[in-house]
């Protein structure tokens, strides 16, 4: 029975390592884009637009 609990205790570690590997794989091309100044400005501008869009959308949904 101890072998069962050993295996069960390994699943969270496997999940965390799998998710962190997936996040790193997804973000690595985006991080490589930020090497030039023009790309950095475009990425920052795009992020600001995304946050602004989310802010305006939530504000309209909540009728504030």
CHARMM internal coordinates of N, CA and C (Angstrom, degrees):
IC EDIT
DIST 1 N 1 CA 1.4426
DIST 1 CA 1 C 1.5345
ANGL 1 N 1 CA 1 C 111.68
DIST 1 C 2 N 1.3189
ANGL 1 CA 1 C 2 N 118.05
DIHE 1 N 1 CA 1 C 2 N -26.09
DIST 2 N 2 CA 1.4668
ANGL 1 C 2 N 2 CA 119.79
DIHE 1 CA 1 C 2 N 2 CA -179.58
DIST 2 CA 2 C 1.5329
ANGL 2 N 2 CA 2 C 110.91
DIHE 1 C 2 N 2 CA 2 C -69.47
DIST 2 C 3 N 1.3201
ANGL 2 CA 2 C 3 N 116.90
DIHE 2 N 2 CA 2 C 3 N -29.64
DIST 3 N 3 CA 1.4579
ANGL 2 C 3 N 3 CA 119.92
DIHE 2 CA 2 C 3 N 3 CA 176.60
DIST 3 CA 3 C 1.5176
ANGL 3 N 3 CA 3 C 111.76
DIHE 2 C 3 N 3 CA 3 C -63.79
DIST 3 C 4 N 1.3313
ANGL 3 CA 3 C 4 N 116.24
DIHE 3 N 3 CA 3 C 4 N -34.89
DIST 4 N 4 CA 1.4585
ANGL 3 C 4 N 4 CA 120.84
DIHE 3 CA 3 C 4 N 4 CA 177.66
DIST 4 CA 4 C 1.5211
ANGL 4 N 4 CA 4 C 110.48
DIHE 3 C 4 N 4 CA 4 C -63.40
DIST 4 C 5 N 1.3254
ANGL 4 CA 4 C 5 N 117.39
DIHE 4 N 4 CA 4 C 5 N -47.73
DIST 5 N 5 CA 1.4695
ANGL 4 C 5 N 5 CA 120.99
DIHE 4 CA 4 C 5 N 5 CA -177.51
DIST 5 CA 5 C 1.5291
ANGL 5 N 5 CA 5 C 111.43
DIHE 4 C 5 N 5 CA 5 C -69.73
DIST 5 C 6 N 1.3282
ANGL 5 CA 5 C 6 N 116.70
DIHE 5 N 5 CA 5 C 6 N -29.32
DIST 6 N 6 CA 1.4642
ANGL 5 C 6 N 6 CA 119.23
DIHE 5 CA 5 C 6 N 6 CA 174.07
DIST 6 CA 6 C 1.5255
ANGL 6 N 6 CA 6 C 110.73
DIHE 5 C 6 N 6 CA 6 C -63.90
DIST 6 C 7 N 1.3273
ANGL 6 CA 6 C 7 N 115.61
DIHE 6 N 6 CA 6 C 7 N -43.10
DIST 7 N 7 CA 1.4625
ANGL 6 C 7 N 7 CA 119.74
DIHE 6 CA 6 C 7 N 7 CA 178.54
DIST 7 CA 7 C 1.5272
ANGL 7 N 7 CA 7 C 111.42
DIHE 6 C 7 N 7 CA 7 C -66.57
DIST 7 C 8 N 1.3358
ANGL 7 CA 7 C 8 N 116.47
DIHE 7 N 7 CA 7 C 8 N -40.75
DIST 8 N 8 CA 1.4614
ANGL 7 C 8 N 8 CA 120.01
DIHE 7 CA 7 C 8 N 8 CA 179.82
DIST 8 CA 8 C 1.5271
ANGL 8 N 8 CA 8 C 110.20
DIHE 7 C 8 N 8 CA 8 C -64.06
DIST 8 C 9 N 1.3245
ANGL 8 CA 8 C 9 N 117.45
DIHE 8 N 8 CA 8 C 9 N -37.42
DIST 9 N 9 CA 1.4667
ANGL 8 C 9 N 9 CA 120.03
DIHE 8 CA 8 C 9 N 9 CA -179.30
DIST 9 CA 9 C 1.5282
ANGL 9 N 9 CA 9 C 112.12
DIHE 8 C 9 N 9 CA 9 C -72.39
DIST 9 C 10 N 1.3115
ANGL 9 CA 9 C 10 N 118.05
DIHE 9 N 9 CA 9 C 10 N -17.17
DIST 10 N 10 CA 1.4699
ANGL 9 C 10 N 10 CA 121.05
DIHE 9 CA 9 C 10 N 10 CA 178.94
DIST 10 CA 10 C 1.5194
ANGL 10 N 10 CA 10 C 112.71
DIHE 9 C 10 N 10 CA 10 C -82.44
DIST 10 C 11 N 1.3232
ANGL 10 CA 10 C 11 N 118.71
DIHE 10 N 10 CA 10 C 11 N -21.01
DIST 11 N 11 CA 1.4616
ANGL 10 C 11 N 11 CA 121.16
DIHE 10 CA 10 C 11 N 11 CA -177.62
DIST 11 CA 11 C 1.5192
ANGL 11 N 11 CA 11 C 113.58
DIHE 10 C 11 N 11 CA 11 C -62.40
DIST 11 C 12 N 1.3404
ANGL 11 CA 11 C 12 N 120.91
DIHE 11 N 11 CA 11 C 12 N -44.47
DIST 12 N 12 CA 1.4792
ANGL 11 C 12 N 12 CA 117.98
DIHE 11 CA 11 C 12 N 12 CA 177.26
DIST 12 CA 12 C 1.5209
ANGL 12 N 12 CA 12 C 113.27
DIHE 11 C 12 N 12 CA 12 C -60.82
DIST 12 C 13 N 1.3212
ANGL 12 CA 12 C 13 N 117.12
DIHE 12 N 12 CA 12 C 13 N -38.37
DIST 13 N 13 CA 1.4668
ANGL 12 C 13 N 13 CA 120.17
DIHE 12 CA 12 C 13 N 13 CA 177.80
DIST 13 CA 13 C 1.5239
ANGL 13 N 13 CA 13 C 110.90
DIHE 12 C 13 N 13 CA 13 C -63.44
DIST 13 C 14 N 1.3218
ANGL 13 CA 13 C 14 N 115.92
DIHE 13 N 13 CA 13 C 14 N -42.33
DIST 14 N 14 CA 1.4599
ANGL 13 C 14 N 14 CA 120.69
DIHE 13 CA 13 C 14 N 14 CA 177.77
DIST 14 CA 14 C 1.5188
ANGL 14 N 14 CA 14 C 110.71
DIHE 13 C 14 N 14 CA 14 C -63.30
DIST 14 C 15 N 1.3400
ANGL 14 CA 14 C 15 N 116.84
DIHE 14 N 14 CA 14 C 15 N -42.15
DIST 15 N 15 CA 1.4550
ANGL 14 C 15 N 15 CA 121.01
DIHE 14 CA 14 C 15 N 15 CA 179.76
DIST 15 CA 15 C 1.5284
ANGL 15 N 15 CA 15 C 111.29
DIHE 14 C 15 N 15 CA 15 C -62.48
DIST 15 C 16 N 1.3220
ANGL 15 CA 15 C 16 N 116.94
DIHE 15 N 15 CA 15 C 16 N -46.29
DIST 16 N 16 CA 1.4649
ANGL 15 C 16 N 16 CA 121.06
DIHE 15 CA 15 C 16 N 16 CA -179.25
DIST 16 CA 16 C 1.5289
ANGL 16 N 16 CA 16 C 110.58
DIHE 15 C 16 N 16 CA 16 C -63.11
DIST 16 C 17 N 1.3224
ANGL 16 CA 16 C 17 N 117.15
DIHE 16 N 16 CA 16 C 17 N -44.05
DIST 17 N 17 CA 1.4619
ANGL 16 C 17 N 17 CA 119.24
DIHE 16 CA 16 C 17 N 17 CA -179.28
DIST 17 CA 17 C 1.5316
ANGL 17 N 17 CA 17 C 111.52
DIHE 16 C 17 N 17 CA 17 C -68.05
DIST 17 C 18 N 1.3310
ANGL 17 CA 17 C 18 N 117.19
DIHE 17 N 17 CA 17 C 18 N -35.45
DIST 18 N 18 CA 1.4661
ANGL 17 C 18 N 18 CA 119.89
DIHE 17 CA 17 C 18 N 18 CA 177.98
DIST 18 CA 18 C 1.5137
ANGL 18 N 18 CA 18 C 111.50
DIHE 17 C 18 N 18 CA 18 C -67.35
DIST 18 C 19 N 1.3249
ANGL 18 CA 18 C 19 N 117.13
DIHE 18 N 18 CA 18 C 19 N -44.39
DIST 19 N 19 CA 1.4589
ANGL 18 C 19 N 19 CA 120.51
DIHE 18 CA 18 C 19 N 19 CA -179.01
DIST 19 CA 19 C 1.5277
ANGL 19 N 19 CA 19 C 110.93
DIHE 18 C 19 N 19 CA 19 C -67.70
DIST 19 C 20 N 1.3320
ANGL 19 CA 19 C 20 N 117.66
DIHE 19 N 19 CA 19 C 20 N -40.65
DIST 20 N 20 CA 1.4588
ANGL 19 C 20 N 20 CA 119.39
DIHE 19 CA 19 C 20 N 20 CA 179.00
DIST 20 CA 20 C 1.5347
ANGL 20 N 20 CA 20 C 110.66
DIHE 19 C 20 N 20 CA 20 C -65.77
DIST 20 C 21 N 1.3148
ANGL 20 CA 20 C 21 N 118.24
DIHE 20 N 20 CA 20 C 21 N -38.20
DIST 21 N 21 CA 1.4628
ANGL 20 C 21 N 21 CA 120.98
DIHE 20 CA 20 C 21 N 21 CA 175.95
DIST 21 CA 21 C 1.5148
ANGL 21 N 21 CA 21 C 112.02
DIHE 20 C 21 N 21 CA 21 C -64.21
DIST 21 C 22 N 1.3297
ANGL 21 CA 21 C 22 N 116.57
DIHE 21 N 21 CA 21 C 22 N -39.19
DIST 22 N 22 CA 1.4603
ANGL 21 C 22 N 22 CA 120.83
DIHE 21 CA 21 C 22 N 22 CA 178.00
DIST 22 CA 22 C 1.5223
ANGL 22 N 22 CA 22 C 110.70
DIHE 21 C 22 N 22 CA 22 C -64.78
DIST 22 C 23 N 1.3301
ANGL 22 CA 22 C 23 N 117.06
DIHE 22 N 22 CA 22 C 23 N -44.20
DIST 23 N 23 CA 1.4660
ANGL 22 C 23 N 23 CA 120.84
DIHE 22 CA 22 C 23 N 23 CA 179.78
DIST 23 CA 23 C 1.5247
ANGL 23 N 23 CA 23 C 110.61
DIHE 22 C 23 N 23 CA 23 C -63.21
DIST 23 C 24 N 1.3316
ANGL 23 CA 23 C 24 N 117.26
DIHE 23 N 23 CA 23 C 24 N -43.55
DIST 24 N 24 CA 1.4637
ANGL 23 C 24 N 24 CA 119.96
DIHE 23 CA 23 C 24 N 24 CA 178.63
DIST 24 CA 24 C 1.5215
ANGL 24 N 24 CA 24 C 111.98
DIHE 23 C 24 N 24 CA 24 C -64.08
DIST 24 C 25 N 1.3283
ANGL 24 CA 24 C 25 N 116.65
DIHE 24 N 24 CA 24 C 25 N -38.04
DIST 25 N 25 CA 1.4597
ANGL 24 C 25 N 25 CA 120.66
DIHE 24 CA 24 C 25 N 25 CA 178.94
DIST 25 CA 25 C 1.5207
ANGL 25 N 25 CA 25 C 111.10
DIHE 24 C 25 N 25 CA 25 C -65.83
DIST 25 C 26 N 1.3261
ANGL 25 CA 25 C 26 N 116.71
DIHE 25 N 25 CA 25 C 26 N -39.01
DIST 26 N 26 CA 1.4647
ANGL 25 C 26 N 26 CA 120.58
DIHE 25 CA 25 C 26 N 26 CA -179.67
DIST 26 CA 26 C 1.5215
ANGL 26 N 26 CA 26 C 110.88
DIHE 25 C 26 N 26 CA 26 C -72.35
DIST 26 C 27 N 1.3321
ANGL 26 CA 26 C 27 N 117.96
DIHE 26 N 26 CA 26 C 27 N -39.71
DIST 27 N 27 CA 1.4622
ANGL 26 C 27 N 27 CA 121.09
DIHE 26 CA 26 C 27 N 27 CA -174.50
DIST 27 CA 27 C 1.5210
ANGL 27 N 27 CA 27 C 114.48
DIHE 26 C 27 N 27 CA 27 C -82.55
DIST 27 C 28 N 1.3170
ANGL 27 CA 27 C 28 N 119.12
DIHE 27 N 27 CA 27 C 28 N -18.85
DIST 28 N 28 CA 1.4630
ANGL 27 C 28 N 28 CA 120.10
DIHE 27 CA 27 C 28 N 28 CA -176.15
DIST 28 CA 28 C 1.5304
ANGL 28 N 28 CA 28 C 113.54
DIHE 27 C 28 N 28 CA 28 C -60.96
DIST 28 C 29 N 1.3365
ANGL 28 CA 28 C 29 N 121.23
DIHE 28 N 28 CA 28 C 29 N -41.29
DIST 29 N 29 CA 1.4738
ANGL 28 C 29 N 29 CA 118.09
DIHE 28 CA 28 C 29 N 29 CA 176.40
DIST 29 CA 29 C 1.5270
ANGL 29 N 29 CA 29 C 112.67
DIHE 28 C 29 N 29 CA 29 C -65.79
DIST 29 C 30 N 1.3285
ANGL 29 CA 29 C 30 N 116.86
DIHE 29 N 29 CA 29 C 30 N -34.22
DIST 30 N 30 CA 1.4583
ANGL 29 C 30 N 30 CA 120.16
DIHE 29 CA 29 C 30 N 30 CA 179.46
DIST 30 CA 30 C 1.5227
ANGL 30 N 30 CA 30 C 109.87
DIHE 29 C 30 N 30 CA 30 C -68.19
DIST 30 C 31 N 1.3284
ANGL 30 CA 30 C 31 N 117.16
DIHE 30 N 30 CA 30 C 31 N -40.33
DIST 31 N 31 CA 1.4559
ANGL 30 C 31 N 31 CA 120.45
DIHE 30 CA 30 C 31 N 31 CA 178.97
DIST 31 CA 31 C 1.5245
ANGL 31 N 31 CA 31 C 111.57
DIHE 30 C 31 N 31 CA 31 C -67.84
DIST 31 C 32 N 1.3182
ANGL 31 CA 31 C 32 N 117.49
DIHE 31 N 31 CA 31 C 32 N -32.09
DIST 32 N 32 CA 1.4649
ANGL 31 C 32 N 32 CA 120.43
DIHE 31 CA 31 C 32 N 32 CA 177.25
DIST 32 CA 32 C 1.5258
ANGL 32 N 32 CA 32 C 111.98
DIHE 31 C 32 N 32 CA 32 C -70.15
DIST 32 C 33 N 1.3295
ANGL 32 CA 32 C 33 N 117.09
DIHE 32 N 32 CA 32 C 33 N -24.68
DIST 33 N 33 CA 1.4637
ANGL 32 C 33 N 33 CA 120.03
DIHE 32 CA 32 C 33 N 33 CA 177.92
DIST 33 CA 33 C 1.5213
ANGL 33 N 33 CA 33 C 111.59
DIHE 32 C 33 N 33 CA 33 C -69.03
DIST 33 C 34 N 1.3288
ANGL 33 CA 33 C 34 N 117.08
DIHE 33 N 33 CA 33 C 34 N -26.53
DIST 34 N 34 CA 1.4519
ANGL 33 C 34 N 34 CA 120.83
DIHE 33 CA 33 C 34 N 34 CA -174.42
DIST 34 CA 34 C 1.5046
ANGL 34 N 34 CA 34 C 115.30
DIHE 33 C 34 N 34 CA 34 C -81.13
DIST 34 C 35 N 1.3111
ANGL 34 CA 34 C 35 N 119.00
DIHE 34 N 34 CA 34 C 35 N 21.01
DIST 35 N 35 CA 1.4659
ANGL 34 C 35 N 35 CA 120.94
DIHE 34 CA 34 C 35 N 35 CA -178.05
DIST 35 CA 35 C 1.5257
ANGL 35 N 35 CA 35 C 112.60
DIHE 34 C 35 N 35 CA 35 C -81.48
DIST 35 C 36 N 1.3266
ANGL 35 CA 35 C 36 N 117.90
DIHE 35 N 35 CA 35 C 36 N -28.67
DIST 36 N 36 CA 1.4641
ANGL 35 C 36 N 36 CA 119.46
DIHE 35 CA 35 C 36 N 36 CA 178.82
DIST 36 CA 36 C 1.5310
ANGL 36 N 36 CA 36 C 109.47
DIHE 35 C 36 N 36 CA 36 C -101.60
DIST 36 C 37 N 1.3213
ANGL 36 CA 36 C 37 N 116.09
DIHE 36 N 36 CA 36 C 37 N 156.63
DIST 37 N 37 CA 1.4588
ANGL 36 C 37 N 37 CA 120.93
DIHE 36 CA 36 C 37 N 37 CA -177.83
DIST 37 CA 37 C 1.5208
ANGL 37 N 37 CA 37 C 112.43
DIHE 36 C 37 N 37 CA 37 C -65.85
DIST 37 C 38 N 1.3110
ANGL 37 CA 37 C 38 N 117.25
DIHE 37 N 37 CA 37 C 38 N -36.33
DIST 38 N 38 CA 1.4605
ANGL 37 C 38 N 38 CA 120.76
DIHE 37 CA 37 C 38 N 38 CA 179.49
DIST 38 CA 38 C 1.5250
ANGL 38 N 38 CA 38 C 110.56
DIHE 37 C 38 N 38 CA 38 C -64.39
DIST 38 C 39 N 1.3041
ANGL 38 CA 38 C 39 N 116.05
DIHE 38 N 38 CA 38 C 39 N -42.63
DIST 39 N 39 CA 1.4545
ANGL 38 C 39 N 39 CA 120.16
DIHE 38 CA 38 C 39 N 39 CA 179.07
DIST 39 CA 39 C 1.5232
ANGL 39 N 39 CA 39 C 111.29
DIHE 38 C 39 N 39 CA 39 C -65.52
DIST 39 C 40 N 1.3225
ANGL 39 CA 39 C 40 N 116.56
DIHE 39 N 39 CA 39 C 40 N -38.46
DIST 40 N 40 CA 1.4654
ANGL 39 C 40 N 40 CA 119.78
DIHE 39 CA 39 C 40 N 40 CA 178.44
DIST 40 CA 40 C 1.5195
ANGL 40 N 40 CA 40 C 111.06
DIHE 39 C 40 N 40 CA 40 C -62.56
DIST 40 C 41 N 1.3206
ANGL 40 CA 40 C 41 N 116.88
DIHE 40 N 40 CA 40 C 41 N -42.54
DIST 41 N 41 CA 1.4616
ANGL 40 C 41 N 41 CA 120.91
DIHE 40 CA 40 C 41 N 41 CA 179.83
DIST 41 CA 41 C 1.5240
ANGL 41 N 41 CA 41 C 110.25
DIHE 40 C 41 N 41 CA 41 C -64.78
DIST 41 C 42 N 1.3259
ANGL 41 CA 41 C 42 N 116.81
DIHE 41 N 41 CA 41 C 42 N -42.57
DIST 42 N 42 CA 1.4624
ANGL 41 C 42 N 42 CA 120.02
DIHE 41 CA 41 C 42 N 42 CA 179.21
DIST 42 CA 42 C 1.5288
ANGL 42 N 42 CA 42 C 111.56
DIHE 41 C 42 N 42 CA 42 C -65.29
DIST 42 C 43 N 1.3164
ANGL 42 CA 42 C 43 N 117.91
DIHE 42 N 42 CA 42 C 43 N -41.01
DIST 43 N 43 CA 1.4562
ANGL 42 C 43 N 43 CA 121.34
DIHE 42 CA 42 C 43 N 43 CA 179.69
DIST 43 CA 43 C 1.5265
ANGL 43 N 43 CA 43 C 110.67
DIHE 42 C 43 N 43 CA 43 C -65.43
DIST 43 C 44 N 1.3297
ANGL 43 CA 43 C 44 N 117.49
DIHE 43 N 43 CA 43 C 44 N -43.74
DIST 44 N 44 CA 1.4641
ANGL 43 C 44 N 44 CA 121.08
DIHE 43 CA 43 C 44 N 44 CA 179.05
DIST 44 CA 44 C 1.5288
ANGL 44 N 44 CA 44 C 109.99
DIHE 43 C 44 N 44 CA 44 C -64.38
DIST 44 C 45 N 1.3247
ANGL 44 CA 44 C 45 N 117.37
DIHE 44 N 44 CA 44 C 45 N -42.16
DIST 45 N 45 CA 1.4596
ANGL 44 C 45 N 45 CA 120.83
DIHE 44 CA 44 C 45 N 45 CA 177.46
DIST 45 CA 45 C 1.5123
ANGL 45 N 45 CA 45 C 112.33
DIHE 44 C 45 N 45 CA 45 C -62.44
DIST 45 C 46 N 1.3172
ANGL 45 CA 45 C 46 N 116.33
DIHE 45 N 45 CA 45 C 46 N -40.98
DIST 46 N 46 CA 1.4603
ANGL 45 C 46 N 46 CA 121.03
DIHE 45 CA 45 C 46 N 46 CA 178.73
DIST 46 CA 46 C 1.5252
ANGL 46 N 46 CA 46 C 110.74
DIHE 45 C 46 N 46 CA 46 C -64.93
DIST 46 C 47 N 1.3289
ANGL 46 CA 46 C 47 N 117.34
DIHE 46 N 46 CA 46 C 47 N -41.95
DIST 47 N 47 CA 1.4640
ANGL 46 C 47 N 47 CA 120.48
DIHE 46 CA 46 C 47 N 47 CA 178.24
DIST 47 CA 47 C 1.5186
ANGL 47 N 47 CA 47 C 111.60
DIHE 46 C 47 N 47 CA 47 C -64.41
DIST 47 C 48 N 1.3310
ANGL 47 CA 47 C 48 N 116.83
DIHE 47 N 47 CA 47 C 48 N -39.90
DIST 48 N 48 CA 1.4619
ANGL 47 C 48 N 48 CA 120.41
DIHE 47 CA 47 C 48 N 48 CA 177.58
DIST 48 CA 48 C 1.5294
ANGL 48 N 48 CA 48 C 110.12
DIHE 47 C 48 N 48 CA 48 C -63.39
DIST 48 C 49 N 1.3255
ANGL 48 CA 48 C 49 N 117.27
DIHE 48 N 48 CA 48 C 49 N -41.80
DIST 49 N 49 CA 1.4650
ANGL 48 C 49 N 49 CA 120.11
DIHE 48 CA 48 C 49 N 49 CA 177.78
DIST 49 CA 49 C 1.5230
ANGL 49 N 49 CA 49 C 112.29
DIHE 48 C 49 N 49 CA 49 C -63.26
DIST 49 C 50 N 1.3282
ANGL 49 CA 49 C 50 N 116.97
DIHE 49 N 49 CA 49 C 50 N -39.29
DIST 50 N 50 CA 1.4630
ANGL 49 C 50 N 50 CA 120.22
DIHE 49 CA 49 C 50 N 50 CA 178.30
DIST 50 CA 50 C 1.5247
ANGL 50 N 50 CA 50 C 110.52
DIHE 49 C 50 N 50 CA 50 C -63.43
DIST 50 C 51 N 1.3462
ANGL 50 CA 50 C 51 N 116.98
DIHE 50 N 50 CA 50 C 51 N -47.87
DIST 51 N 51 CA 1.4571
ANGL 50 C 51 N 51 CA 119.78
DIHE 50 CA 50 C 51 N 51 CA -179.98
DIST 51 CA 51 C 1.5275
ANGL 51 N 51 CA 51 C 111.39
DIHE 50 C 51 N 51 CA 51 C -64.25
DIST 51 C 52 N 1.3244
ANGL 51 CA 51 C 52 N 117.37
DIHE 51 N 51 CA 51 C 52 N -38.02
DIST 52 N 52 CA 1.4478
ANGL 51 C 52 N 52 CA 120.79
DIHE 51 CA 51 C 52 N 52 CA 178.10
DIST 52 CA 52 C 1.5276
ANGL 52 N 52 CA 52 C 110.94
DIHE 51 C 52 N 52 CA 52 C -64.77
DIST 52 C 53 N 1.3118
ANGL 52 CA 52 C 53 N 116.77
DIHE 52 N 52 CA 52 C 53 N -42.35
DIST 53 N 53 CA 1.4627
ANGL 52 C 53 N 53 CA 121.04
DIHE 52 CA 52 C 53 N 53 CA 177.71
DIST 53 CA 53 C 1.5228
ANGL 53 N 53 CA 53 C 111.02
DIHE 52 C 53 N 53 CA 53 C -61.81
DIST 53 C 54 N 1.3295
ANGL 53 CA 53 C 54 N 117.11
DIHE 53 N 53 CA 53 C 54 N -44.56
DIST 54 N 54 CA 1.4667
ANGL 53 C 54 N 54 CA 120.44
DIHE 53 CA 53 C 54 N 54 CA 179.09
DIST 54 CA 54 C 1.5301
ANGL 54 N 54 CA 54 C 110.38
DIHE 53 C 54 N 54 CA 54 C -64.22
DIST 54 C 55 N 1.3299
ANGL 54 CA 54 C 55 N 117.36
DIHE 54 N 54 CA 54 C 55 N -42.28
DIST 55 N 55 CA 1.4643
ANGL 54 C 55 N 55 CA 121.71
DIHE 54 CA 54 C 55 N 55 CA 179.36
DIST 55 CA 55 C 1.5251
ANGL 55 N 55 CA 55 C 111.33
DIHE 54 C 55 N 55 CA 55 C -61.04
DIST 55 C 56 N 1.3181
ANGL 55 CA 55 C 56 N 116.79
DIHE 55 N 55 CA 55 C 56 N -47.00
DIST 56 N 56 CA 1.4697
ANGL 55 C 56 N 56 CA 120.56
DIHE 55 CA 55 C 56 N 56 CA -179.31
DIST 56 CA 56 C 1.5240
ANGL 56 N 56 CA 56 C 110.68
DIHE 55 C 56 N 56 CA 56 C -65.84
DIST 56 C 57 N 1.3251
ANGL 56 CA 56 C 57 N 117.19
DIHE 56 N 56 CA 56 C 57 N -40.36
DIST 57 N 57 CA 1.4514
ANGL 56 C 57 N 57 CA 120.97
DIHE 56 CA 56 C 57 N 57 CA 179.84
DIST 57 CA 57 C 1.5251
ANGL 57 N 57 CA 57 C 111.27
DIHE 56 C 57 N 57 CA 57 C -63.60
DIST 57 C 58 N 1.3242
ANGL 57 CA 57 C 58 N 116.94
DIHE 57 N 57 CA 57 C 58 N -46.98
DIST 58 N 58 CA 1.4734
ANGL 57 C 58 N 58 CA 120.50
DIHE 57 CA 57 C 58 N 58 CA -179.84
DIST 58 CA 58 C 1.5265
ANGL 58 N 58 CA 58 C 110.48
DIHE 57 C 58 N 58 CA 58 C -65.30
DIST 58 C 59 N 1.3153
ANGL 58 CA 58 C 59 N 116.18
DIHE 58 N 58 CA 58 C 59 N -38.86
DIST 59 N 59 CA 1.4643
ANGL 58 C 59 N 59 CA 120.09
DIHE 58 CA 58 C 59 N 59 CA 179.07
DIST 59 CA 59 C 1.5218
ANGL 59 N 59 CA 59 C 111.04
DIHE 58 C 59 N 59 CA 59 C -63.75
DIST 59 C 60 N 1.3349
ANGL 59 CA 59 C 60 N 117.00
DIHE 59 N 59 CA 59 C 60 N -39.48
DIST 60 N 60 CA 1.4664
ANGL 59 C 60 N 60 CA 120.78
DIHE 59 CA 59 C 60 N 60 CA 178.33
DIST 60 CA 60 C 1.5267
ANGL 60 N 60 CA 60 C 110.82
DIHE 59 C 60 N 60 CA 60 C -70.71
DIST 60 C 61 N 1.3218
ANGL 60 CA 60 C 61 N 117.33
DIHE 60 N 60 CA 60 C 61 N -36.82
DIST 61 N 61 CA 1.4621
ANGL 60 C 61 N 61 CA 120.46
DIHE 60 CA 60 C 61 N 61 CA 179.93
DIST 61 CA 61 C 1.5300
ANGL 61 N 61 CA 61 C 111.50
DIHE 60 C 61 N 61 CA 61 C -66.97
DIST 61 C 62 N 1.3103
ANGL 61 CA 61 C 62 N 116.99
DIHE 61 N 61 CA 61 C 62 N -35.91
DIST 62 N 62 CA 1.4518
ANGL 61 C 62 N 62 CA 120.89
DIHE 61 CA 61 C 62 N 62 CA -178.35
DIST 62 CA 62 C 1.5190
ANGL 62 N 62 CA 62 C 112.75
DIHE 61 C 62 N 62 CA 62 C -90.18
DIST 62 C 63 N 1.3277
ANGL 62 CA 62 C 63 N 116.52
DIHE 62 N 62 CA 62 C 63 N -1.81
DIST 63 N 63 CA 1.4653
ANGL 62 C 63 N 63 CA 123.59
DIHE 62 CA 62 C 63 N 63 CA 177.97
DIST 63 CA 63 C 1.5277
ANGL 63 N 63 CA 63 C 111.41
DIHE 62 C 63 N 63 CA 63 C 55.22
DIST 63 C 64 N 1.3229
ANGL 63 CA 63 C 64 N 115.25
DIHE 63 N 63 CA 63 C 64 N 52.74
DIST 64 N 64 CA 1.4659
ANGL 63 C 64 N 64 CA 120.70
DIHE 63 CA 63 C 64 N 64 CA 178.67
DIST 64 CA 64 C 1.5082
ANGL 64 N 64 CA 64 C 111.74
DIHE 63 C 64 N 64 CA 64 C -96.94
END
COOR INIT
IC SEED 1 N 1 CA 1 C
IC BUILD
